[in-house]
Amino acid sequence: MTTFDDTDLFTDAFRDFRGVGDATRRRSGLLTALALVAAAALVAAGLVWVRLAQHPVAAAAVDPSTTLAVFAQPQRSSDVVDDDDLAGSMVVPSSTRLVAHTADTRYYAGVSRTHLLCVLALTSGELPTTSCVAPDARGVDLTVDDSFTLVTTGGPAPAAADGWHEAGPEVYLKD
């Protein structure tokens, strides 16, 4: 009886193919290397293109404590914020100034430890919220809760047609 081991079908079926795959493997390796180099070049070109497309506008850095007129006056007792309300806000306690208030919210301007201009909103019955921005020479428009806007010198004042009214120097509230 004949078994598959005795017939050696594999050798009979695939005889005389010994040198056929060698040139293809070399060429395949060369093509792989070229494809990898081309892919790396495309990735590098894409990174360079993205980097060149980013045109950061270099604005002159401004000390936040000089951006608002209220910072020129000394801190009064009404400007002091409780430590519990300042916890986690990074606002320097001695820099807070009360800039506006509504029936249920008091808005304080302050300077953070990282030299950002900040607005701290204290709404009765809610947790304090803080919004900060890096001031520059062009002016800053810092809006909080869609009802309060702080505009430094040179910043765009909100339109009265949109319901904004001036609540003090550089401070706007929405009706």
C-alpha positions in Angstrom: 0.0 0.0 0.0 1.2 3.4 -0.9 1.0 6.3 1.6 1.5 10.0 1.0 4.9 9.8 2.6 6.0 7.3 0.1 5.0 9.2 -3.0 6.6 12.5 -2.1 4.0 14.5 -3.9 5.4 17.8 -2.7 8.8 17.2 -4.5 7.1 16.0 -7.7 4.7 19.0 -7.8 7.2 21.8 -7.0 10.4 20.7 -8.8 12.6 23.0 -10.7 11.5 26.2 -8.9 14.6 26.7 -6.9 16.0 29.9 -8.5 12.7 31.6 -9.4 11.9 33.4 -6.1 15.4 34.7 -5.3 15.3 37.7 -7.7 11.8 38.5 -6.6 12.8 38.6 -2.9 15.7 40.9 -3.6 13.5 43.2 -5.6 10.7 43.0 -3.0 13.1 44.0 -0.3 14.3 46.9 -2.3 10.7 48.0 -3.0 9.9 47.7 0.7 12.9 49.9 1.6 11.9 52.5 -1.0 8.3 52.5 0.2 9.5 53.1 3.8 11.8 55.9 2.7 9.0 57.5 0.7 6.5 57.2 3.6 9.0 58.7 6.1 9.6 61.6 3.6 5.9 62.2 3.3 5.5 62.2 7.1 8.4 64.6 7.5 7.1 66.9 4.8 3.6 66.9 6.4 5.1 67.9 9.8 7.1 70.7 8.2 4.0 71.9 6.3 1.9 71.9 9.5 4.7 73.7 11.4 5.0 76.4 8.7 1.3 76.8 8.6 1.2 77.9 12.2 1.9 81.6 12.3 1.8 82.6 15.9 1.0 86.2 16.2 3.7 87.5 18.6 1.9 89.9 20.9 3.7 91.9 23.5 3.3 90.4 26.9 1.6 92.6 29.4 1.6 92.5 33.2 -2.0 91.6 34.2 -1.9 94.0 37.1 -1.6 96.9 34.7 -4.5 95.9 32.4 -7.4 97.3 34.5 -7.9 100.6 36.2 -9.2 98.9 39.4 -5.8 97.3 40.0 -4.3 100.8 40.4 -6.4 101.3 43.6 -5.5 99.5 46.9 -7.6 96.5 47.8 -10.7 97.4 49.9 -12.6 95.2 52.3 -15.3 94.7 49.6 -12.5 93.4 47.2 -11.5 90.6 49.6 -12.6 87.1 48.6 -12.9 84.3 51.2 -10.1 81.7 51.0 -12.7 78.9 50.5 -13.9 80.7 47.3 -10.4 81.1 46.0 -9.4 77.5 46.7 -8.2 75.9 43.4 -8.5 79.1 41.4 -4.8 80.0 41.5 -5.8 83.7 41.9 -3.5 85.7 44.2 -5.7 86.8 47.2 -4.2 90.3 47.4 -5.0 90.9 43.7 -8.8 90.5 43.8 -11.0 93.5 43.0 -14.8 93.6 42.9 -15.7 94.9 39.4 -19.4 94.2 39.2 -22.3 92.6 40.9 -25.8 91.5 40.1 -28.7 90.3 42.3 -27.1 86.9 42.8 -23.5 87.1 41.5 -20.4 89.1 42.4 -17.6 89.4 39.8 -14.0 89.9 40.9 -11.0 90.6 38.7 -7.7 89.2 39.8 -4.2 88.0 38.8 -3.3 84.3 38.9 -0.1 82.9 40.2 0.9 82.2 36.6 0.4 85.9 35.6 -3.0 85.5 33.9 -5.9 88.0 34.1 -8.8 86.2 35.8 -12.4 86.8 36.6 -13.9 85.0 39.5 -17.7 84.7 39.6 -19.3 84.0 42.9 -23.0 83.1 42.5 -24.9 82.5 45.6 -25.7 78.8 46.1 -23.2 77.7 43.5 -19.5 76.9 43.3 -17.2 79.7 42.2 -16.1 79.8 38.6 -12.9 81.2 37.3 -12.0 82.2 33.8 -8.5 83.4 32.9 -6.7 84.7 29.8 -3.2 85.9 29.0 -3.3 89.6 28.5 -1.5 91.3 25.6 -1.1 94.8 24.2 -4.0 94.4 21.8 -6.6 94.1 24.6 -8.6 91.3 26.0 -12.2 90.3 25.9 -13.0 87.9 28.8 -16.6 86.7 28.9 -18.0 84.7 31.8 -21.4 82.9 31.8 -22.6 84.8 28.7 -23.6 87.6 31.1 -20.4 89.3 32.1 -17.6 90.7 29.9 -14.3 92.3 31.0 -12.7 94.3 28.3 -9.2 95.7 28.8 -7.9 98.8 26.9 -7.8 98.1 23.2 -10.2 95.1 23.5 -13.5 95.0 21.5 -16.5 96.3 23.5 -19.6 94.2 23.2 -22.5 95.6 21.1 -25.3 97.3 22.9 -27.6 95.8 20.3 -26.9 92.4 21.7 -28.1 93.4 25.2 -24.8 94.5 26.7 -24.5 97.7 28.9 -21.5 99.2 30.6 -21.5 98.4 34.3 -18.3 100.2 35.1 -15.0 101.0 33.6 -14.1 98.1 31.3 -17.0 96.0 32.6 -20.1 95.0 30.7 -23.2 93.1 31.8 -25.9 91.5 29.6 -29.5 92.2 30.4 
